[in-house]
Amino acid sequence: MNNFDKFWKEYPRKQAKSAARTAWKKILPHEVNDIMASLTTQKALKQWKEREYIPHAGTWLNQRRWEDEFIKEDFSVVNDFDVEIAW
């Protein structure tokens, strides 16, 4: 499985795969680990509990959303993914 396929498997909104693949081609190899780690963290966001508020994967990649910063209040009280978030 290539890195894009791993990303797509984990990304919770499965729309516009072709656009996501195009955006993925712009990703540098050293960014992949940061992207995957941030994706795991962002899946615990309150916003991402509602499908309509999850950005399309291509948008998330093009806007470099893995670099976003959050505060504790941005996350759900109950973490469905059992993700350990470092503050």
C-alpha positions as CSV (number, residue, x, y, z in Angstrom):
1,M,0.0,0.0,0.0
2,N,1.5,3.4,-1.0
3,N,1.4,6.5,1.2
4,F,-1.6,8.0,-0.5
5,D,-3.6,4.8,0.0
6,K,-2.7,4.7,3.7
7,F,-3.8,8.4,4.0
8,W,-7.0,7.8,2.1
9,K,-7.8,4.7,4.3
10,E,-7.5,6.9,7.4
11,Y,-9.2,10.0,6.1
12,P,-12.8,10.1,7.4
13,R,-14.5,11.8,4.4
14,K,-14.4,9.7,1.3
15,Q,-15.2,12.2,-1.4
16,A,-13.2,13.7,-4.3
17,K,-10.5,11.0,-4.2
18,S,-9.1,12.2,-7.5
19,A,-8.6,15.8,-6.2
20,A,-7.0,14.3,-3.1
21,R,-4.6,12.2,-5.1
22,T,-3.6,15.3,-7.2
23,A,-3.0,17.3,-4.0
24,W,-1.0,14.3,-2.5
25,K,1.4,14.5,-5.5
26,K,2.6,17.9,-4.1
27,I,3.5,16.4,-0.7
28,L,7.2,16.0,0.0
29,P,8.3,12.6,1.4
30,H,9.5,14.1,4.7
31,E,6.0,15.6,5.3
32,V,4.2,12.2,5.3
33,N,4.8,11.3,8.9
34,D,3.6,14.8,10.1
35,I,0.5,14.5,7.9
36,M,-0.4,11.1,9.3
37,A,0.2,12.1,12.9
38,S,-1.9,15.3,12.5
39,L,-4.7,13.4,10.8
40,T,-4.9,11.0,13.8
41,T,-5.1,14.0,16.1
42,Q,-7.6,16.0,14.1
43,K,-9.9,13.1,13.8
44,A,-10.5,13.7,17.6
45,L,-11.7,17.3,16.9
46,K,-15.3,18.2,17.9
47,Q,-15.7,19.6,14.4
48,W,-14.8,16.3,12.8
49,K,-17.6,14.5,14.6
50,E,-20.0,16.0,12.1
51,R,-19.3,14.8,8.5
52,E,-20.3,18.0,6.9
53,Y,-17.6,19.9,8.8
54,I,-14.7,17.6,7.8
55,P,-12.9,19.2,4.8
56,H,-12.5,17.2,1.7
57,A,-9.1,15.5,1.7
58,G,-7.8,17.5,-1.3
59,T,-8.7,20.8,0.5
60,W,-7.1,19.6,3.7
61,L,-3.9,18.8,1.8
62,N,-3.8,21.9,-0.4
63,Q,-4.3,24.2,2.6
64,R,-1.6,22.3,4.6
65,R,-4.2,21.8,7.4
66,W,-1.9,19.3,9.1
67,E,0.0,22.4,10.3
68,D,-3.0,23.8,12.1
69,E,-2.8,24.5,15.8
70,F,-5.5,23.7,18.3
71,I,-6.4,24.2,21.9
72,K,-7.9,21.6,24.3
73,E,-11.4,23.0,23.9
74,D,-11.3,22.1,20.2
75,F,-11.4,18.4,21.1
76,S,-14.2,16.2,22.2
77,V,-14.5,15.4,25.9
78,V,-14.8,11.7,25.0
79,N,-12.2,10.6,22.6
80,D,-13.7,7.9,20.4
81,F,-10.4,7.1,18.8
82,D,-8.5,6.7,22.1
83,V,-5.9,9.1,20.8
84,E,-3.2,10.4,23.1
85,I,-2.9,14.1,22.5
86,A,0.3,15.8,23.6
87,W,-0.2,19.3,25.0
